[in-house]
Amino acid sequence: MDISALARTGTPIRSPLRVLDGVTLAAGRVHEMCGASRHLLALLAAAASEGPVLWIAPDWSIDRLNPDGMAALVGPERFIFVSPKHPVDLLWTLEESLRSGAVALAIAELPELPGLTPIRRLHLAAETGAGRGHGAPVGVILTPEEGGAPGVESRWHLAARHGIRGERIWALSRRRARSLPPANWILERETGRFTLSPVDSKTQAVG
């Protein structure tokens, strides 16, 4: 694609959020993260972003992010936590955040899968926010179990596969993307760094 031609026609050039090698989130769109370790993946996305991060979680949720645990991945001082009291306000808050363009990354924990219409509204809100903020915002929804929200730009699944010798290993999969095929990796943490390897190269590690 001729980037200079895009610039001449006035089409905005949006850099994706590069979470890890091989893991990118298109800007101005909404992405889904699921699996038991979805919060870790969301925190890695936050670490890769710049500026404040809006984190939306139900007021009635018993699981809360611990700043002490977050600090090794991303500075907790960057986060703005919002806890709506009603289920309908979770998506509303995310939508308004994306529309405002006030933050580059907004994350919402959802207790159940949203329908297609709310996802479309979120995409439109992110498009609107792209013209108001400092770049196109990225929206992330954290969905329970195996996920499956319709209409998302991409869907990522992360689950722990820690080894018996103390290895910190996770199975990461890209289950949906508009322009890329499904893919699987092993995510490892060594001396504070996270690295990705194709799943075929370490089959025994996740067996």
N, CA, C and O of each residue as an XYZ file, in Angstrom:
828
protein
N       0.835     -1.194      0.000
C       0.000      0.000      0.000
C       0.871      1.245      0.000
O       1.845      1.314      0.750
N       0.539      2.231     -0.827
C       1.291      3.461     -0.940
C       0.847      4.425      0.160
O      -0.213      5.043      0.056
N       1.647      4.551      1.202
C       1.287      5.406      2.321
C       1.231      6.859      1.908
O       0.375      7.606      2.382
N       2.141      7.277      1.019
C       2.125      8.666      0.574
C       0.834      8.989     -0.158
O       0.326     10.107     -0.066
N       0.294      8.002     -0.894
C      -0.960      8.218     -1.598
C      -2.103      8.405     -0.610
O      -2.995      9.223     -0.838
N      -2.081      7.652      0.484
C      -3.104      7.829      1.505
C      -3.051      9.227      2.092
O      -4.084      9.850      2.339
N      -1.840      9.715      2.312
C      -1.694     11.049      2.876
C      -2.243     12.099      1.917
O      -2.863     13.071      2.348
N      -2.016     11.907      0.606
C      -2.474     12.890     -0.376
C      -3.989     12.928     -0.449
O      -4.566     13.983     -0.711
N      -4.647     11.794     -0.222
C      -6.098     11.753     -0.323
C      -6.780     12.149      0.985
O      -8.007     12.217      1.056
N      -5.976     12.409      2.022
C      -6.548     12.821      3.289
C      -6.986     11.672      4.168
O      -7.557     11.906      5.233
N      -6.741     10.438      3.761
C      -7.095      9.288      4.582
C      -6.167      9.205      5.789
O      -4.950      9.157      5.610
N      -6.692      9.186      7.005
C      -5.815      9.163      8.181
C      -4.993      7.891      8.253
O      -5.492      6.800      7.978
N      -3.722      8.039      8.625
C      -2.835      6.902      8.819
C      -2.795      6.607     10.305
O      -2.304      7.424     11.084
N      -3.303      5.456     10.712
C      -3.419      5.116     12.116
C      -2.466      3.988     12.463
O      -2.538      2.897     11.897
N      -1.592      4.261     13.381
C      -0.659      3.229     13.819
C      -1.368      2.314     14.808
O      -1.988      2.797     15.756
N      -1.289      1.006     14.606
C      -1.926      0.082     15.550
C      -1.185      0.071     16.883
O      -0.022      0.467     16.963
N      -1.858     -0.378     17.907
C      -1.219     -0.564     19.202
C      -0.482     -1.896     19.173
O      -1.102     -2.955     19.075
N       0.833     -1.839     19.258
C       1.656     -3.050     19.198
C       1.903     -3.558     20.619
O       2.746     -3.035     21.347
N       1.153     -4.579     20.989
C       1.230     -5.123     22.343
C       2.469     -5.994     22.504
O       3.235     -5.817     23.451
N       2.666     -6.925     21.592
C       3.819     -7.809     21.537
C       4.105     -8.087     20.075
O       3.287     -7.765     19.213
N       5.250     -8.678     19.783
C       5.531     -9.066     18.407
C       4.455    -10.031     17.928
O       4.308    -11.126     18.471
N       3.706     -9.623     16.912
C       2.648    -10.469     16.390
C       1.280    -10.156     16.973
O       0.267    -10.658     16.485
N       1.243     -9.335     18.008
C      -0.025     -8.967     18.641
C      -0.228     -7.464     18.476
O       0.393     -6.664     19.177
N      -1.094     -7.090     17.554
C      -1.390     -5.684     17.319
C      -2.897     -5.466     17.362
O      -3.678     -6.339     16.983
N      -3.285     -4.296     17.826
C      -4.687     -3.925     17.922
C      -4.922     -2.699     17.049
O      -4.348     -1.637     17.292
N      -5.765     -2.850     16.036
C      -6.051     -1.745     15.132
C      -6.659     -0.587     15.906
O      -7.531     -0.788     16.751
N      -6.199      0.623     15.619
C      -6.722      1.811     16.279
C      -8.083      2.180     15.705
O      -8.391      1.874     14.553
N      -8.882      2.833     16.515
C     -10.210      3.223     16.085
C     -11.188      2.080     15.994
O     -12.221      2.194     15.334
N     -10.874      0.966     16.656
C     -11.723     -0.228     16.613
C     -11.823     -0.833     18.008
O     -11.142     -0.411     18.943
N     -12.704     -1.847     18.122
C     -12.921     -2.517     19.404
C     -12.494     -3.972     19.295
O     -12.827     -4.657     18.328
N     -11.757     -4.435     20.289
C     -11.184     -5.772     20.286
C     -11.654     -6.533     21.521
O     -11.989     -5.940     22.546
N     -11.671     -7.856     21.401
C     -12.136     -8.710     22.492
C     -10.980     -9.535     23.044
O     -10.173    -10.071     22.285
N     -10.906     -9.633     24.374
C      -9.949    -10.504     25.043
C     -10.725    -11.421     25.968
O     -11.563    -10.962     26.743
N     -10.448    -12.721     25.890
C     -11.162    -13.703     26.694
C     -10.165    -14.716     27.232
O      -8.964    -14.599     26.992
N     -10.661    -15.710     27.958
C      -9.785    -16.695     28.574
C      -9.484    -16.324     30.018
O      -9.678    -15.179     30.427
N      -9.014    -17.285     30.777
C      -8.790    -17.085     32.205
C      -7.751    -16.019     32.508
O      -7.778    -15.421     33.584
N      -6.836    -15.771     31.579
C      -5.759    -14.793     31.796
C      -5.963    -13.513     30.985
O      -5.003    -12.810     30.670
N      -7.210    -13.221     30.653
C      -7.491    -12.052     29.816
C      -7.054    -10.739     30.471
O      -6.680     -9.796     29.772
N      -7.097    -10.670     31.794
C      -6.678     -9.438     32.457
C      -5.189     -9.169     32.254
O      -4.777     -8.018     32.108
N      -4.389    -10.224     32.243
C      -2.959    -10.061     31.978
C      -2.750     -9.483     30.580
O      -1.951     -8.564     30.405
N      -3.451    -10.007     29.600
C      -3.297     -9.516     28.239
C      -3.713     -8.046     28.148
O      -3.074     -7.261     27.448
N      -4.766     -7.683     28.844
C      -5.211     -6.291     28.844
C      -4.159     -5.382     29.490
O      -3.942     -4.261     29.029
N      -3.516     -5.853     30.538
C      -2.475     -5.062     31.181
C      -1.254     -4.913     30.285
O      -0.599     -3.870     30.299
N      -0.943     -5.940     29.510
C       0.153     -5.828     28.550
C      -0.180     -4.801     27.484
O       0.695     -4.058     27.040
N      -1.451     -4.755     27.067
C      -1.881     -3.734     26.116
C      -1.737     -2.347     26.730
O      -1.300     -1.408     26.064
N      -2.104     -2.224     27.991
C      -1.961     -0.936     28.669
C      -0.500     -0.518     28.754
O      -0.172      0.654     28.567
N       0.383     -1.483     29.037
C       1.811     -1.178     29.120
C       2.369     -0.703     27.790
O       3.304      0.097     27.754
N       1.797     -1.196     26.694
C       2.276     -0.820     25.361
C       1.701      0.515     24.897
O       2.187      1.094     23.926
N       0.686      1.001     25.572
C       0.043      2.252     25.178
C       0.713      3.433     25.865
O       1.602      3.270     26.701
N       0.268      4.615     25.495
C       0.784      5.841     26.108
C      -0.361      6.631     26.717
O      -1.485      6.607     26.216
N      -0.064      7.327     27.799
C      -1.070      8.168     28.420
C      -1.967      7.396     29.364
O      -1.716      6.226     29.650
N      -3.023      8.053     29.853
C      -3.929      7.407     30.809
C      -4.740      6.294     30.164
O      -5.020      6.318     28.966
N      -5.110      5.319     30.984
C      -5.918      4.173     30.553
C      -7.202      4.170     31.379
O      -7.157      4.248     32.607
N      -8.342      4.080     30.701
C      -9.616      3.980     31.417
C      -9.970      2.511     31.580
O     -10.041      1.770     30.599
N     -10.195      2.087     32.834
C     -10.543      0.695     33.125
C     -11.937      0.694     33.753
O     -12.142      1.250     34.832
N     -12.881      0.069     33.071
C     -14.277      0.047     33.494
C     -14.604     -1.350     34.001
O     -14.423     -2.332     33.281
N     -15.082     -1.444     35.232
C     -15.419     -2.743     35.814
C     -16.701     -2.614     36.623
O     -16.958     -1.554     37.195
N     -17.516     -3.672     36.684
C     -18.770     -3.600     37.435
C     -18.552     -3.279     38.910
O     -17.612     -3.771     39.533
N     -19.418     -2.462     39.444
C     -19.332     -2.107     40.859
C     -19.493     -3.336     41.750
O     -18.957     -3.382     42.857
N     -20.238     -4.336     41.262
C     -20.526     -5.517     42.076
C     -19.481     -6.625     41.919
O     -19.611     -7.682     42.538
N     -18.474     -6.406     41.121
C     -17.455     -7.433     40.914
C     -16.615     -7.622     42.173
O     -16.238     -6.651     42.829
N     -16.325     -8.875     42.503
C     -15.505     -9.151     43.684
C     -14.021     -9.185     43.343
O     -13.181     -9.149     44.242
N     -13.688     -9.254     42.054
C     -12.291     -9.280     41.620
C     -11.862     -7.878     41.217
O     -12.483     -7.260     40.353
N     -10.821     -7.384     41.827
C     -10.316     -6.051     41.543
C      -8.819     -6.116     41.230
O      -8.096     -6.950     41.775
N      -8.378     -5.243     40.363
C      -6.949     -5.170     40.089
C      -6.223     -4.673     41.330
O      -6.669     -3.741     41.998
N      -5.106     -5.307     41.623
C      -4.283     -4.939     42.770
C      -3.118     -4.078     42.277
O      -2.302     -4.556     41.488
N      -3.019     -2.817     42.723
C      -1.929     -1.958     42.257
C      -0.548     -2.553     42.472
O       0.348     -2.362     41.650
N      -0.371     -3.279     43.583
C       0.931     -3.890     43.839
C       1.266     -4.940     42.784
O       2.417     -5.061     42.367
N       0.253     -5.700     42.353
C       0.484     -6.694     41.313
C       0.652     -6.080     39.946
O       1.393     -6.603     39.113
N      -0.036     -4.964     39.703
C       0.053     -4.292     38.413
C       1.411     -3.643     38.183
O       1.886     -3.568     37.050
N       2.031     -3.177     39.253
C       3.212     -2.329     39.148
C       4.344     -2.975     38.360
O       5.117     -2.272     37.709
N       4.455     -4.302     38.407
C       5.529     -4.981     37.671
C       5.284     -4.955     36.163
O       6.207     -5.188     35.383
N       4.047     -4.672     35.747
C       3.703     -4.665     34.326
C       3.506     -3.260     33.791
O       3.994     -2.924     32.712
N       2.789     -2.439     34.549
C       2.453     -1.090     34.098
C       2.139     -0.249     35.325
O       1.573     -0.745     36.299
N       2.502      1.007     35.276
C       2.287      1.888     36.408
C       0.817      2.085     36.728
O       0.075      2.574     35.876
N       0.365      1.723     37.927
C      -1.049      1.882     38.277
C      -1.500      3.340     38.290
O      -2.697      3.618     38.204
N      -0.541      4.284     38.399
C      -0.917      5.695     38.417
C      -1.473      6.171     37.077
O      -2.049      7.256     36.998
N      -1.306      5.371     36.024
C      -1.822      5.735     34.711
C      -3.309      5.418     34.554
O      -3.935      5.851     33.587
N      -3.874      4.667     35.496
C      -5.227      4.145     35.325
C      -6.279      5.053     35.964
O      -6.085      5.616     37.041
N      -7.384      5.165     35.262
C      -8.594      5.785     35.793
C      -9.624      4.665     35.918
O     -10.030      4.082     34.913
N     -10.044      4.365     37.136
C     -10.974      3.266     37.364
C     -12.399      3.802     37.503
O     -12.662      4.736     38.261
N     -13.297      3.192     36.760
C     -14.704      3.564     36.800
C     -15.503      2.301     37.107
O     -15.266      1.256     36.502
N     -16.451      2.391     38.046
C     -17.216      1.214     38.464
C     -18.717      1.500     38.384
O     -19.331      1.863     39.387
N     -19.308      1.340     37.203
C     -20.750      1.557     37.062
C     -21.557      0.600     37.943
O     -21.147     -0.537     38.174
N     -22.702      1.070     38.429
C     -23.537      0.269     39.307
C     -24.568     -0.563     38.562
O     -25.174     -1.462     39.147
N     -24.779     -0.279     37.278
C     -25.786     -0.987     36.495
C     -25.146     -1.589     35.244
O     -24.289     -0.950     34.634
N     -25.537     -2.789     34.850
C     -24.931     -3.444     33.686
C     -24.961     -2.596     32.415
O     -23.986     -2.577     31.663
N     -26.062     -1.900     32.170
C     -26.181     -1.125     30.946
C     -25.141     -0.012     30.874
O     -24.771      0.433     29.787
N     -24.673      0.433     32.034
C     -23.728      1.548     32.054
C     -22.306      1.134     31.713
O     -21.469      1.996     31.443
N     -22.010     -0.154     31.718
C     -20.666     -0.601     31.353
C     -20.360     -0.240     29.902
O     -19.349      0.402     29.618
N     -21.235     -0.653     28.984
C     -21.026     -0.349     27.577
C     -21.222      1.142     27.294
O     -20.540      1.709     26.441
N     -22.151      1.772     28.008
C     -22.362      3.206     27.816
C     -21.101      3.990     28.159
O     -20.711      4.901     27.430
N     -20.466      3.633     29.271
C     -19.247      4.321     29.690
C     -18.130      4.119     28.675
O     -17.411      5.059     28.338
N     -17.988      2.883     28.186
C     -16.970      2.609     27.181
C     -17.258      3.401     25.906
O     -16.349      3.988     25.320
N     -18.499      3.419     25.485
C     -18.873      4.130     24.267
C     -18.567      5.630     24.378
O     -18.002      6.225     23.460
N     -18.941      6.226     25.498
C     -18.707      7.658     25.674
C     -17.219      7.977     25.759
O     -16.771      9.019     25.280
N     -16.462      7.079     26.368
C     -15.015      7.282     26.441
C     -14.391      7.262     25.055
O     -13.580      8.125     24.719
N     -14.771      6.276     24.251
C     -14.230      6.193     22.896
C     -14.653      7.403     22.065
O     -13.859      7.938     21.290
N     -15.875      7.821     22.224
C     -16.381      8.956     21.447
C     -15.652     10.252     21.796
O     -15.443     11.106     20.933
N     -15.273     10.392     23.043
C     -14.608     11.620     23.465
C     -13.177     11.723     22.959
O     -12.662     12.824     22.764
N     -12.532     10.576     22.745
C     -11.136     10.582     22.346
C     -10.197     11.017     23.452
O      -9.041     11.351     23.191
N     -10.686     11.015     24.699
C      -9.890     11.531     25.818
C      -8.743     10.616     26.201
O      -7.713     11.086     26.683
N      -8.905      9.308     25.994
C      -7.834      8.359     26.308
C      -7.566      7.502     25.071
O      -8.456      7.265     24.254
N      -6.331      7.050     24.954
C      -5.963      6.231     23.793
C      -6.409      4.787     23.942
O      -6.554      4.076     22.948
N      -6.633      4.342     25.193
C      -7.022      2.957     25.447
C      -8.097      2.925     26.526
O      -7.911      3.459     27.619
N      -9.215      2.297     26.209
C     -10.306      2.123     27.171
C     -10.670      0.651     27.233
O     -10.881      0.019     26.198
N     -10.745      0.099     28.442
C     -10.965     -1.331     28.659
C     -12.197     -1.510     29.535
O     -12.353     -0.823     30.545
N     -13.070     -2.431     29.148
C     -14.283     -2.688     29.924
C     -14.410     -4.165     30.227
O     -14.354     -4.999     29.323
N     -14.581     -4.494     31.511
C     -14.863     -5.867     31.919
C     -16.374     -6.093     31.825
O     -17.159     -5.380     32.449
N     -16.766     -7.092     31.040
C     -18.190     -7.355     30.837
C     -18.567     -8.706     31.437
O     -17.845     -9.682     31.239
N     -19.680     -8.787     32.164
C     -20.090    -10.047     32.768
C     -20.727    -11.006     31.777
O     -20.850    -12.197     32.062
N     -21.137    -10.500     30.605
C     -21.728    -11.352     29.582
C     -21.432    -10.762     28.209
O     -21.004     -9.615     28.087
N     -21.671    -11.576     27.170
C     -21.355    -11.133     25.811
C     -22.328    -10.050     25.357
O     -23.535    -10.175     25.566
N     -21.812     -8.989     24.736
C     -22.691     -7.971     24.168
C     -23.222     -8.426     22.815
O     -22.667     -9.338     22.201
N     -24.284     -7.801     22.356
C     -24.831     -8.101     21.037
C     -24.102     -7.350     19.944
O     -23.193     -6.564     20.211
N     -24.506     -7.598     18.716
C     -23.858     -6.969     17.570
C     -24.101     -5.462     17.534
O     -23.185     -4.702     17.221
N     -25.304     -5.020     17.845
C     -25.601     -3.586     17.789
C     -24.729     -2.770     18.730
O     -24.201     -1.743     18.306
N     -24.547     -3.175     20.000
C     -23.642     -2.411     20.866
C     -22.209     -2.371     20.344
O     -21.533     -1.351     20.478
N     -21.737     -3.472     19.749
C     -20.377     -3.477     19.211
C     -20.263     -2.490     18.055
O     -19.268     -1.771     17.953
N     -21.258     -2.446     17.192
C     -21.237     -1.486     16.095
C     -21.225     -0.053     16.618
O     -20.545      0.812     16.065
N     -21.975      0.188     17.675
C     -21.986      1.519     18.277
C     -20.602      1.878     18.831
O     -20.170      3.027     18.736
N     -19.926      0.908     19.399
C     -18.583      1.151     19.923
C     -17.601      1.479     18.806
O     -16.772      2.378     18.952
N     -17.689      0.754     17.687
C     -16.827      1.064     16.545
C     -17.068      2.487     16.052
O     -16.120      3.226     15.788
N     -18.326      2.864     15.930
C     -18.655      4.214     15.463
C     -18.156      5.268     16.454
O     -17.679      6.328     16.051
N     -18.269      4.972     17.741
C     -17.781      5.901     18.748
C     -16.270      6.084     18.650
O     -15.765      7.199     18.782
N     -15.550      4.986     18.418
C     -14.089      5.069     18.276
C     -13.711      5.869     17.044
O     -12.734      6.617     17.068
N     -14.464      5.723     15.974
C     -14.215      6.512     14.766
C     -14.411      7.997     15.052
O     -13.620      8.829     14.607
N     -15.458      8.326     15.789
C     -15.701      9.720     16.148
C     -14.584     10.252     17.041
O     -14.114     11.375     16.858
N     -14.166      9.437     18.006
C     -13.112      9.852     18.914
C     -11.780     10.078     18.234
O     -10.940     10.822     18.740
N     -11.579      9.444     17.093
C     -10.320      9.607     16.370
C     -10.113     11.052     15.939
O      -8.975     11.497     15.787
N     -11.197     11.784     15.741
C     -11.069     13.171     15.316
C     -11.060     14.159     16.461
O     -10.921     15.362     16.239
N     -11.205     13.674     17.681
C     -11.313     14.567     18.832
C     -10.132     14.496     19.782
O      -9.815     15.467     20.468
N      -9.493     13.358     19.817
C      -8.402     13.180     20.771
C      -7.046     13.364     20.120
O      -6.882     14.135     19.174
N      -6.084     12.635     20.652
C      -4.710     12.723     20.159
C      -4.361     11.534     19.266
O      -3.192     11.176     19.127
N      -5.351     10.945     18.681
C      -5.177      9.771     17.839
C      -6.406      8.900     17.973
O      -7.286      9.175     18.788
N      -6.467      7.852     17.177
C      -7.635      6.972     17.218
C      -7.583      6.096     18.470
O      -6.591      5.398     18.685
N      -8.626      6.116     19.296
C      -8.605      5.293     20.508
C      -8.779      3.814     20.195
O      -9.342      3.442     19.165
N      -8.294      2.992     21.088
C      -8.465      1.545     21.007
C      -9.414      1.128     22.122
O      -9.211      1.484     23.283
N     -10.452      0.374     21.766
C     -11.374     -0.152     22.756
C     -11.154     -1.643     22.956
O     -10.932     -2.374     21.990
N     -11.213     -2.096     24.195
C     -11.037     -3.513     24.525
C     -12.175     -3.940     25.441
O     -12.473     -3.266     26.427
N     -12.805     -5.055     25.116
C     -13.782     -5.649     26.016
C     -13.219     -6.973     26.531
O     -12.685     -7.775     25.765
N     -13.346     -7.186     27.829
C     -12.938     -8.440     28.453
C     -14.196     -9.258     28.689
O     -15.070     -8.854     29.455
N     -14.288    -10.399     28.038
C     -15.500    -11.212     28.098
C     -15.227    -12.540     28.803
O     -14.099    -13.033     28.767
N     -16.232    -13.123     29.439
C     -16.027    -14.354     30.221
C     -15.797    -15.585     29.354
O     -16.211    -15.653     28.196
N     -15.121    -16.552     29.960
C     -14.891    -17.874     29.375
C     -14.259    -17.775     27.978
O     -13.197    -17.172     27.819
N     -14.906    -18.361     26.978
C     -14.312    -18.428     25.642
C     -14.661    -17.232     24.766
O     -14.281    -17.188     23.596
N     -15.373    -16.272     25.316
C     -15.711    -15.090     24.540
C     -16.668    -15.407     23.397
O     -17.441    -16.364     23.464
N     -16.605    -14.592     22.351
C     -17.445    -14.810     21.188
C     -18.340    -13.639     20.856
O     -19.379    -13.826     20.222
N     -17.971    -12.436     21.263
C     -18.767    -11.255     20.940
C     -18.783    -11.046     19.429
O     -17.726    -11.107     18.800
N     -19.945    -10.801     18.826
C     -20.024    -10.612     17.380
C     -19.531     -9.228     16.971
O     -19.702     -8.249     17.697
N     -18.915     -9.171     15.793
C     -18.572     -7.885     15.203
C     -17.295     -7.238     15.682
O     -16.974     -6.136     15.236
N     -16.540     -7.879     16.584
C     -15.303     -7.264     17.067
C     -14.236     -7.293     15.977
O     -14.262     -8.137     15.081
N     -13.304     -6.360     16.073
C     -12.217     -6.290     15.097
C     -11.294     -7.498     15.216
O     -10.839     -8.041     14.209
N     -11.021     -7.911     16.445
C     -10.186     -9.096     16.672
C     -10.566     -9.718     18.011
O     -11.096     -9.052     18.900
N     -10.282    -11.008     18.130
C     -10.553    -11.737     19.369
C      -9.292    -12.489     19.786
O      -8.699    -13.217     18.991
N      -8.892    -12.301     21.047
C      -7.679    -12.919     21.583
C      -8.020    -13.731     22.824
O      -8.837    -13.317     23.647
N      -7.386    -14.887     22.948
C      -7.624    -15.773     24.091
C      -6.290    -16.067     24.762
O      -5.311    -16.420     24.106
N      -6.271    -15.912     26.094
C      -5.049    -16.177     26.853
C      -5.380    -17.012     28.080
O      -6.303    -16.695     28.830
N      -4.608    -18.095     28.277
C      -4.812    -18.974     29.428
C      -3.464    -19.490     29.904
O      -2.568    -19.744     29.099
N      -3.324    -19.643     31.211
C      -2.063    -20.092     31.799
C      -1.801    -21.561     31.493
O      -2.717    -22.383     31.481
N      -0.540    -21.871     31.248
C      -0.079    -23.240     31.063
C       1.241    -23.404     31.806
O       2.208    -23.929     31.256
N       1.277    -22.954     33.051
C       2.537    -22.922     33.783
C       3.115    -24.317     33.960
O       2.386    -25.287     34.167
N       4.454    -24.402     33.874
C       5.149    -25.682     33.960
C       5.335    -26.156     35.398
O       5.211    -25.379     36.344
N       5.632    -27.432     35.543
C       5.793    -28.018     36.875
C       7.089    -27.561     37.535
O       7.247    -27.714     38.746
N       8.022    -27.002     36.758
C       9.289    -26.511     37.313
C       9.246    -25.006     37.550
O      10.286    -24.371     37.724
N       8.059    -24.445     37.557
C       7.926    -23.025     37.859
C       7.948    -22.116     36.651
O       7.978    -20.894     36.802
N       7.933    -22.683     35.451
C       7.937    -21.848     34.256
C       6.644    -21.041     34.175
O       5.558    -21.565     34.424
N       6.770    -19.773     33.828
C       5.623    -18.896     33.658
C       5.267    -18.880     32.178
O       5.892    -18.170     31.390
N       4.248    -19.675     31.799
C       3.905    -19.899     30.403
C       2.401    -19.738     30.215
O       1.605    -20.174     31.047
N       2.033    -19.108     29.116
C       0.624    -18.955     28.758
C       0.416    -19.354     27.294
O       1.318    -19.213     26.468
N      -0.765    -19.844     26.991
C      -1.143    -20.140     25.606
C      -1.961    -18.962     25.087
O      -3.016    -18.631     25.629
N      -1.458    -18.344     24.036
C      -2.107    -17.181     23.430
C      -2.589    -17.545     22.039
O      -1.856    -18.157     21.262
N      -3.817    -17.170     21.725
C      -4.328    -17.444     20.381
C      -5.092    -16.243     19.847
O      -5.825    -15.566     20.568
N      -4.894    -16.008     18.572
C      -5.696    -15.016     17.855
C      -6.808    -15.792     17.165
O      -6.569    -16.489     16.179
N      -8.004    -15.670     17.680
C      -9.114    -16.468     17.184
C      -9.902    -15.771     16.077
O     -10.628    -16.410     15.315
N      -9.750    -14.483     16.005
C     -10.456    -13.741     14.959
C      -9.678    -12.464     14.656
O      -9.171    -11.805     15.564
N      -9.590    -12.124     13.382
C      -9.057    -10.831     12.946
C      -9.560    -10.609     11.527
O      -9.642    -11.548     10.734
N      -9.892     -9.384     11.218
C     -10.486     -9.098      9.910
C      -9.529     -9.357      8.753
O      -9.963     -9.747      7.669
N      -8.238     -9.147      8.968
C      -7.297     -9.268      7.861
C      -6.196    -10.295      8.098
O      -5.260    -10.387      7.303
N      -6.294    -11.074      9.189
C      -5.254    -12.049      9.507
C      -5.895    -13.379      9.878
O      -7.006    -13.408     10.408
N      -5.194    -14.490      9.600
C      -5.746    -15.810      9.950
C      -5.571    -16.095     11.435
O      -4.801    -15.405     12.104
N      -6.270    -17.100     11.968
C      -6.033    -17.520     13.347
C      -4.577    -17.928     13.549
O      -3.923    -18.409     12.623
N      -4.085    -17.735     14.750
C      -2.686    -18.073     15.043
C      -2.561    -18.398     16.526
O      -3.382    -17.982     17.344
N      -1.499    -19.164     16.858
C      -1.271    -19.587     18.239
C       0.185    -19.378     18.617
O       1.092    -19.582     17.810
N       0.388    -18.969     19.863
C       1.734    -18.745     20.379
C       1.838    -19.272     21.807
O       0.842    -19.567     22.467
N       3.088    -19.374     22.251
C       3.384    -19.561     23.661
C       3.952    -18.249     24.177
O       4.914    -17.717     23.623
N       3.357    -17.737     25.231
C       3.829    -16.511     25.869
C       4.601    -16.898     27.119
O       4.089    -17.617     27.977
N       5.825    -16.421     27.219
C       6.674    -16.751     28.366
C       7.144    -15.477     29.045
O       7.329    -14.437     28.413
N       7.329    -15.593     30.344
C       7.889    -14.482     31.113
C       9.194    -14.927     31.747
O       9.231    -15.851     32.559
N      10.257    -14.250     31.358
C      11.581    -14.556     31.885
C      12.262    -13.257     32.265
O      12.366    -12.338     31.453
N      12.726    -13.186     33.506
C      13.409    -11.994     34.033
C      12.649    -10.717     33.708
O      13.228     -9.708     33.306
N      11.341    -10.791     33.892
C      10.527     -9.606     33.717
C      10.095     -9.303     32.300
O       9.308     -8.381     32.085
N      10.591    -10.059     31.316
C      10.256     -9.820     29.918
C       9.286    -10.877     29.421
O       9.346    -12.037     29.830
N       8.390    -10.460     28.533
C       7.458    -11.378     27.898
C       7.895    -11.608     26.454
O       8.175    -10.663     25.716
N       7.946    -12.878     26.068
C       8.328    -13.220     24.699
C       7.309    -14.189     24.117
O       6.681    -14.966     24.836
N       7.161    -14.125     22.789
C       6.231    -15.006     22.081
C       6.995    -15.977     21.213
O       7.987    -15.613     20.581
N       6.528    -17.227     21.181
C       7.088    -18.242     20.306
C       5.945    -18.976     19.623
O       4.911    -19.218     20.246
N       6.113    -19.336     18.344
C       5.075    -20.138     17.679
C       4.810    -21.407     18.463
O       5.741    -22.013     18.993
N       3.568    -21.811     18.544
C       3.198    -22.942     19.383
C       3.873    -24.222     18.937
O       4.125    -25.092     19.770
N       4.179    -24.375     17.648
C       4.789    -25.610     17.160
C       6.169    -25.836     17.719
O       6.614    -26.978     17.837
N       6.858    -24.756     18.069
C       8.234    -24.901     18.532
C       8.323    -25.371     19.975
O       9.391    -25.785     20.425
N       7.195    -25.312     20.718
C       7.222    -25.710     22.127
C       5.970    -26.487     22.469
O       5.300    -26.207     23.463
N       5.668    -27.446     21.655
C       4.458    -28.231     21.856
C       4.435    -28.908     23.215
O       3.389    -28.985     23.859
N       5.588    -29.398     23.648
C       5.635    -30.119     24.914
C       5.355    -29.200     26.094
O       4.867    -29.646     27.133
N       5.667    -27.900     25.932
C       5.482    -26.976     27.034
C       4.027    -26.736     27.348
O       3.678    -26.370     28.471
N       3.174    -26.942     26.361
C       1.752    -26.680     26.593
C       0.943    -27.963     26.559
O      -0.287    -27.914     26.576
N       1.597    -29.094     26.514
C       0.877    -30.335     26.420
C       0.182    -30.730     27.708
O      -0.470    -31.772     27.763
